[in-house]
């Protein structure tokens, strides 16, 4: 698994996770919506922590900047 998520992508996903958590714990979302958004939040959290998003792979997407190594 080669990392394919940049810093901005990770931060945006973590902000979305925080918003979903706040909405859930304040009772603004319940029922099926809470379950679906909870699954999305867990997926966003895991992908942000590992830096790899499986849905980017089939499309060849990478938001990570290329390494600038000097040789």
C-alpha angles and dihedrals in degrees: 000000000000111000111255103173125092127213095261091051091052093048093049091051092049091050089052089050090051092049092050091048092050092048091049097046093046090052096245093126124040141158121014093353090056092050094048094044090045090056090048090049093051091048091049092047094050095045091048092052096048095037094227128106116195093202090063093058101074090050096043092238121160125170092183116107116241116259113255104214120171117219 
